[in-house]
Amino acid sequence: MQMRHGCGTLLSVTAVLASFCLMPWLASAQANGGQDSMRQACPGDESGLKLPSGFCATVFADGIGHARHLVVAPNGLVYANTWSGEYYNNTPVHSGGFLVALQDKSGAGKADVIERFGETIQSGGAGGSGIGIYKGSIYAENNDRILRYALPASGIVPNSAPEIVVSKLPLGGDHPMHPFIIDAKGSMFVDVASATNACQVKNRQPKIPGADPCIELETRGGVWRFDANKTNQTFSPAERFATGIRNGEGFAIDASGRVFVTQHGRDQLHTNWPDLYPGDQEATLPAEEVMLLKSGGDYGWPECYYDPFQEKLVLAPEYGGDGGKAVGVCANKLPPAAVFPAHWAPNAMVHYDKKQFPARYRDGVFIAFHGSWNRAPYPQGGYNVVFQHFSGDHASGNCEIFADGFAGAVVSPEGAAHRPSGLAVGPDGALYVADDVGGRIYRIVYKGGAAGGGAVTPCPSATAPAGTVAAAAANPPEGTHPDAGAPLPDGVTPEMIAVGDRVYHGQLGGAAGAGCHGANGTGSPVGPDLSGKKWLWSDGSFDGILKSITEGVPNPKQYRSPMPPMGGAQLTPDQLKALAAYVWSLRR
Ligand code: HEM
């Protein structure tokens, strides 16, 4: 991934890419980029991030909403897309539009002008993830569309109505987001991710085979290519560029124009196939991947997943797999260019093409790992930004942890204070990171000193062990049961509740309620709050809760994916009652 500079060659990457050289004002704005920030430091250095020595970060903006991806215009203006809805428990959104323009007028590493634009809840919008810049326009995902907003000659937000570039992108299911990248010629590569975990006939249910053929692949589970120069394109199976990619949220383009995409690997190998995969493999399989995109390429989802221990694609249990030995059709699928530990959730990627950071950061990509729920009850991983060196079109060695400490004290989907979700490089070489929990934008610069030759923190290998079960630590017995003194339902004892606590946190029986309902039962993006504020399926009595857990929820009312009976495990009648007693005791 060598970089080249100048208007004769391709500038690289981020969730952006523009033919900036065609735009004189853009080119001149970029001309001295890189020099100013060599002198920059981070007043206050209050970000709380752990960075390699020589680097520092400012909180560029905070509380701007669920910031997903972001881009930086050649004049240094930062634009972010924010999202809303189920992923965020339908919490209220900012007024004034889902898109945010941020300007640092004083040069202190903080946005002092923040303006919102684009669709609003009132106009039927929900926001989105994808955002890019091409030929002086902002391109942004909103609901099922990618819209184009011409940037104004003065001011920081567009002042004309958007044009529709693409419409009717598939929504619904597990992955309704549409991140994208635009290359120098205007090819717009769009993530149209899978609606399901593994194309099962019944999504995420235990021991249910995969649909064969997986019809979903006609319209999901791949990367689609559109033309950023054209308006009013409509999504159809015909524009599919590459297939077999479950959820490719992060894109980067290197100096030679190659497009790379990240993949969030499939979930629930142990939960749904406990006879084939021991509990710890829920947290260690499959590897997350970066793929080199090839026209017509098939990367294997849903029939295959990447096993980092054997260093190959193997057959998934839904398609006749035997727990990792059989390869079958996977021998003919395209392998990854780089792999990372399971369930780290690579949400964004950017190739570093500026000179502000030391030279060692120019031969690879930064990746923002959002972190996930599916490693539970083992400790979560990711929630960081890493750097991965490349040699040619393949990873060179393990990645390095570049920025860490986003989550704070509790590293879980419901407890993390911040989760990295977007990345962009500014014209001056600063690296921006978007967080979709606290709505924070971080700005990282190199202030000189030891980096370059300084110590780096290696990522754990993709074959690192799962660790020890950790979820119970997040649920101190004295802290989470305000109702403990209230009369217990008939037949329920404190001992049962204690056993149920262990079942809920995956220490007994193989169920992992904490993975979907949160370590303390207050809900997560994939399962509702169980603390009794509102019940969707019963009156909240012990018997009602027992019934919900025993039968599962095949057709959720408010969440995307079903709950398998008994949380996907085979529990004994006593364990089931204990689990129901524990959930009952979570009432607040
Ligand atoms: C120990 C395991 C589990 C326990 C004790 C548990 C408990 C429950 C209960 C009591 C309900 C009914 C809530 C209500 O009436 O409002 C429920 C619903 C639900 N659970 Fe679980 N659960 C477990 C595992 C899981 C897992 C592993 C998932 C994710 C794959 C999940 C996802 C859901 C969903 C999506 C709903 C329905 C929400 C809706 O209708 O929109 N649960 N769960």
Residues whose N, C-alpha, C, O or C-beta is under 5 A from the ligand:
A	BS01	HEM	V503 Y504 A511 A512 G513 C516 V526 G527 P528 D529 K534 W535 L536 W537 S538 I545 S548 I549 V553 N555 P556 K557 Q558 Y559 S561 P562 M563 M566 G567 L579
